[in-house]
Amino acid sequence: MTSVDAVFRDRYGLHPRSAMRIQQAVAAFTSKVTIQGLESGTAPISAASMIGLVSAGIRSGEKIRIAADGPDEAAALEAVRALCEAGVCHP
């Protein structure tokens, strides 16, 4: 299992459309990916769960921890990190 810290940059926070894009990104990998809001103190949420992601309440500019466990964890981490730091839907 590996993890990386990033800043969530979508200007509207983690909303349904950004959650859907994250969910679609992790669907391409076999590794299990979680996202945790470090400032809001949320527990790690499965990145494959759109409802879980939206309910996490992650805000724009919040520091998050992305963790992955599986055979392609490095690629999964990089894909989700790049998406989150690029602004997902609204940079």
VENBELMO-V783456 format. One line per field, one symbol per residue. phi: phi as a letter, one per 20 degrees, with the letter a starting at -180 (. if undefined). burial: + if it has 24 or more other ideal C-beta (glycine too) atoms within 12 Angstrom, else -. A space follows every 50 residues. Layout:
BEGIN
phi=???
burial=???
END
This chain:
BEGIN
phi=.cbbebdfdffdnedgffffffgfffffcefedcccefeemffgdffedf ffffffmfefnffcddcbcqfdffffgffffffffeoldcf
burial=-+++-+++++--+++--++-+++-++--+-++++++++---+-+++++-+ -+++-+++-+-+++++++----+--++++++-+++--++--
END
